[in-house]
Amino acid sequence: MKTLGKLDLVAIVLMYGANRVISSFSSSKNLLKPGTGKYFKWKYGDVFYHKTGEGSPIVLLHNVDPSDSGYEWLEVVDFLSKDHTVYTVDLPGCGRSVKPKITYTNYFYVLFLSDFIRKVVKKKTDVIADGYSSSFAIMASLMDSSLIHHITAVNPYSFGNLEQTENRTSKFASVLMNLPVLGTTIYNMEVSHRNIDYRFTEDYLYNPFRSNNRYVDAYYEGAHYNEGKGKYLLSSIKGLYMTVNIRKALRKIGDQVTILYGEGIDHAKNIISEYVSLNPEIKAYPIEKAKYIPMM
C-alpha cells in the first residue's frame, strides 16, 4: 500500500507538472493578444470584446467550446464593419474572457448577452451567432423584445441536441472534468493541438486541405488561455447543463430569424427542416462548399 501510495503521488506530481508546462507554452505565439480590444466589467467577471466600424450594430457570437473565441470571425469583421458597428465577443468561459469555476447554463449566457446589449451596445442590435450561441440570442429575444432586431443563426443545433437531459453518464463526466489534477489532465488531452487540428481537417472544413495552422494555433491558445480554466465550461457541456428548449421562442420570433448552414454537414437539411416546420417564417440558406465554420 505504501508503494502504491508513492506511485500515485509521483503520477499526480508528473501530471501537475505536465499541465503547467502545457499552460505555459500554449500561448507562446500570442495570437489572442487583446490589442485594441476592451473588457466589459460584468458582474461575473471581465468579458473581452472588440469594437470596430460605424453604423447599425451587429454582435458576433462564436460557438460554445473552450477552444472557441471571437477569432473565428476574423475573416468577415472588416467586411461587416464597412457599414456596421461590429462587436466581436469572447463569451464567458472562452478565449480572453473570464472563466469562473461555475456550472455554465443557457440562462447564464442569455443573462450575459442581455446585459452586454443594454450596457455596451446600448441600442437594438442584429446578432450573428454560430452553433449553440444562436439559442442564447433566441432566448434573449424572447425575454426582452427590445434587445435584438434580427438573428442570423449559423449552423444552429438540432432540437434533439439542445433538449438533451442530464443522466448518470453526463454527471460522471462533469465531475471527472472538475477534479483538480486528473480533470485538468483529461481536459488538456481533449483540447490538445493534435485533437484541434483533427477537428479542423475532419469536421470543421469542407476541404481539409484548406486547414490553416494559424486557426489551429488560435483555437489551441484559446483553450488554454487563463491556465486551462476552460475545463469548467467543458464540464458543463459534458454534464448537459446548458440544454434548453427553444421551440416556444421560435414560434414567437420566427420572423426575426435567418439560418445559414454549410451544405457539407451531414443531416443539415434535416435540422433546417425542423426549424422551418416549426415556423415557416424562418428563412434558411445553404452555403456551398462549407461545413461548420463557413465564416473562415
C-alpha positions in Angstrom: 0.0 0.0 0.0 2.9 2.4 0.8 4.4 1.6 -2.6 1.1 2.2 -4.4 0.7 5.4 -2.5 4.1 6.7 -3.5 3.4 5.7 -7.2 0.1 7.6 -7.0 1.8 10.7 -5.6 4.5 10.5 -8.3 1.8 10.2 -11.0 0.0 13.2 -9.6 3.2 15.3 -9.5 4.0 14.4 -13.1 0.5 15.2 -14.3 0.6 18.5 -12.4 4.0 19.4 -13.9 2.8 18.5 -17.4 -0.3 20.6 -17.0 1.8 23.6 -16.0 4.1 23.2 -19.0 1.2 23.0 -21.4 -0.4 26.1 -19.9 2.9 28.0 -20.2 3.7 27.1 -23.8 0.2 27.1 -25.3 0.1 30.9 -25.6 3.7 31.3 -26.8 2.5 32.6 -30.3 0.2 35.2 -28.6 -2.4 35.1 -31.4 -5.1 36.2 -29.0 -3.3 39.3 -27.6 -6.0 41.8 -26.6 -4.7 44.6 -28.9 -7.3 47.3 -29.2 -9.9 45.2 -27.6 -11.8 46.1 -24.4 -13.2 44.4 -21.4 -16.9 44.6 -20.3 -16.9 44.7 -16.5 -19.7 42.2 -16.0 -20.8 41.1 -12.5 -19.4 37.6 -13.1 -16.0 38.9 -14.4 -14.4 40.7 -17.3 -15.6 39.7 -20.7 -13.4 40.6 -23.7 -14.8 42.2 -26.9 -13.6 44.1 -29.9 -15.5 47.0 -31.4 -14.9 48.2 -35.0 -16.7 50.1 -37.7 -19.6 52.6 -37.8 -23.3 52.1 -38.5 -26.1 49.9 -37.2 -24.8 47.4 -34.6 -24.1 43.7 -35.1 -23.0 41.4 -32.3 -21.0 38.4 -33.3 -21.2 35.3 -31.1 -18.9 32.3 -31.6 -19.9 28.7 -30.9 -19.6 27.5 -27.3 -16.5 25.4 -26.7 -13.4 26.2 -24.6 -11.3 26.4 -27.8 -13.6 28.9 -29.5 -13.3 32.7 -29.4 -14.1 35.8 -31.4 -11.1 34.9 -33.5 -13.3 32.7 -35.7 -14.9 35.9 -37.2 -11.5 37.3 -38.3 -12.2 36.9 -42.0 -15.5 38.7 -42.0 -15.2 41.6 -39.5 -13.6 44.0 -41.9 -16.3 43.4 -44.5 -19.1 43.8 -42.0 -17.6 46.9 -40.3 -17.8 48.9 -43.6 -21.5 49.5 -42.9 -21.9 48.4 -39.3 -20.6 48.8 -35.8 -19.4 45.3 -35.1 -18.9 43.9 -31.6 -16.9 40.6 -31.6 -17.2 38.9 -28.2 -15.3 36.2 -26.4 -18.1 34.6 -24.5 -17.5 33.9 -20.7 -15.6 30.7 -20.3 -13.9 31.1 -23.7 -10.9 32.9 -25.2 -9.7 36.0 -23.3 -12.7 36.3 -21.1 -13.3 35.4 -17.5 -13.5 31.6 -16.9 -15.1 31.2 -13.5 -15.4 27.9 -11.7 -19.2 27.6 -12.0 -21.8 25.5 -13.7 -22.5 27.2 -17.0 -26.1 27.2 -18.1 -28.0 28.5 -21.1 -29.6 31.2 -18.9 -26.1 32.3 -17.7 -25.3 33.2 -21.4 -28.7 34.7 -22.0 -28.2 36.9 -19.0 -24.7 37.9 -20.3 -26.0 38.8 -23.8 -28.8 40.8 -22.4 -26.5 42.8 -20.1 -23.9 43.3 -22.9 -26.5 44.7 -25.3 -28.0 47.0 -22.7 -24.7 48.3 -21.3 -22.3 48.2 -24.2 -24.2 48.3 -27.4 -27.0 50.4 -25.9 -29.4 50.0 -28.7 -31.4 47.3 -30.5 -29.0 45.2 -32.5 -28.6 42.4 -35.0 -26.9 39.2 -33.8 -25.0 36.7 -35.9 -24.5 33.6 -33.8 -22.6 30.4 -34.5 -23.8 27.0 -33.4 -25.1 26.7 -29.8 -24.9 30.5 -29.4 -27.9 31.0 -31.6 -30.0 29.6 -28.7 -28.7 32.3 -26.4 -29.8 35.0 -28.9 -33.2 33.4 -29.5 -34.0 33.1 -25.7 -32.7 36.6 -25.0 -35.0 38.0 -27.7 -37.9 36.1 -26.2 -37.2 37.5 -22.7 -36.9 41.1 -24.0 -38.0 42.0 -27.5 -36.3 45.4 -27.2 -32.8 43.9 -27.4 -32.5 42.2 -30.8 -33.7 43.2 -34.2 -32.7 40.2 -36.2 -30.8 36.9 -35.5 -28.7 35.1 -38.1 -28.1 31.6 -36.8 -25.1 29.9 -38.4 -25.4 26.1 -38.3 -27.8 26.0 -35.3 -28.0 22.8 -33.3 -30.9 20.4 -33.7 -33.7 20.4 -31.2 -32.6 16.9 -30.1 -29.1 18.2 -29.2 -30.5 21.3 -27.5 -33.0 19.4 -25.4 -30.9 16.6 -24.0 -31.3 16.0 -20.3 -28.6 15.1 -17.8 -28.1 11.5 -16.8 -25.6 9.4 -14.8 -23.0 9.3 -17.6 -23.1 13.1 -18.1 -22.9 13.8 -14.4 -19.9 11.5 -14.0 -18.2 13.1 -17.0 -18.8 16.5 -15.4 -17.5 15.5 -12.0 -14.4 13.9 -13.6 -13.6 17.0 -15.5 -13.8 19.2 -12.4 -11.2 17.2 -10.5 -8.1 19.4 -9.8 -5.2 17.5 -11.4 -6.8 14.5 -13.2 -9.6 16.6 -14.6 -7.1 19.2 -15.9 -5.0 16.4 -17.5 -8.1 14.9 -19.2 -9.0 18.5 -20.4 -5.5 19.0 -21.8 -5.8 15.8 -23.7 -9.2 16.7 -25.2 -8.0 20.1 -26.3 -4.5 19.1 -27.4 -3.1 20.7 -30.5 -3.3 17.4 -32.3 -7.0 17.0 -31.5 -7.9 20.5 -32.5 -6.1 20.0 -35.8 -8.1 16.8 -36.3 -11.3 18.7 -35.8 -10.4 21.2 -38.5 -9.5 18.6 -41.1 -12.2 16.1 -40.3 -15.2 18.2 -39.1 -14.9 21.9 -39.5 -13.7 22.3 -43.0 -15.4 21.2 -46.3 -11.9 20.9 -47.8 -9.4 19.5 -45.3 -6.5 20.8 -47.4 -7.7 24.4 -46.6 -6.7 24.0 -43.0 -4.7 26.9 -41.7 -2.2 26.4 -38.9 -2.9 29.9 -37.6 -6.5 29.0 -36.9 -5.5 25.7 -35.2 -3.0 27.6 -33.1 -5.6 30.3 -32.1 -8.1 27.6 -31.0 -5.4 25.8 -29.1 -4.3 29.0 -27.4 -7.9 29.9 -26.6 -8.5 26.5 -24.9 -5.5 27.1 -22.6 -5.8 30.8 -22.0 -6.1 31.6 -18.3 -4.3 28.4 -17.2 -6.8 26.0 -18.7 -9.8 27.1 -16.7 -11.9 26.5 -19.8 -12.3 23.0 -18.3 -15.2 24.3 -16.2 -17.1 25.2 -19.4 -16.3 21.8 -20.9 -17.5 20.2 -17.7 -20.9 21.9 -18.0 -21.1 20.9 -21.7 -20.4 17.3 -20.9 -22.8 17.4 -17.9 -25.6 18.6 -20.3 -26.2 21.6 -18.1 -26.6 24.1 -21.0 -29.5 22.5 -22.7 -32.7 24.5 -23.5 -36.0 24.1 -25.4 -36.2 26.9 -27.9 -39.4 25.8 -29.6 -41.7 28.3 -27.9 -39.3 31.1 -28.6 -39.0 30.2 -32.3 -42.8 30.0 -32.7 -43.0 33.6 -31.4 -40.0 35.2 -33.1 -39.5 33.1 -36.2 -39.8 36.1 -38.5 -36.7 37.6 -36.8 -34.6 34.5 -37.6 -32.5 33.6 -40.7 -30.4 30.4 -40.8 -27.2 29.9 -42.7 -25.9 26.4 -42.9 -22.9 24.6 -44.5 -24.2 22.2 -47.1 -21.4 19.8 -46.4 -22.8 19.0 -42.9 -24.5 15.6 -42.5 -28.1 15.9 -41.6 -28.0 19.7 -42.1 -31.2 19.7 -44.2 -33.0 17.6 -41.6 -32.1 20.2 -38.9 -33.3 23.1 -41.1 -36.5 21.2 -41.8 -37.2 21.0 -38.0 -36.8 24.8 -37.7 -38.9 25.7 -40.8 -41.6 23.2 -40.0 -42.0 24.8 -36.5 -42.2 28.3 -38.0 -42.4 28.7 -41.8 -41.4 32.4 -41.4 -37.8 31.3 -40.7 -35.6 31.8 -43.8 -32.8 29.3 -44.4 -30.0 29.4 -47.0 -27.2 26.9 -47.7 -23.6 27.9 -48.0 -21.9 26.0 -50.7 -18.6 24.1 -50.1 -18.8 24.8 -46.4 -19.2 22.8 -43.2 -19.1 24.1 -39.6 -17.1 27.3 -39.9 -18.2 29.0 -43.1 -17.1 32.4 -41.8 -13.5 31.2 -42.2 
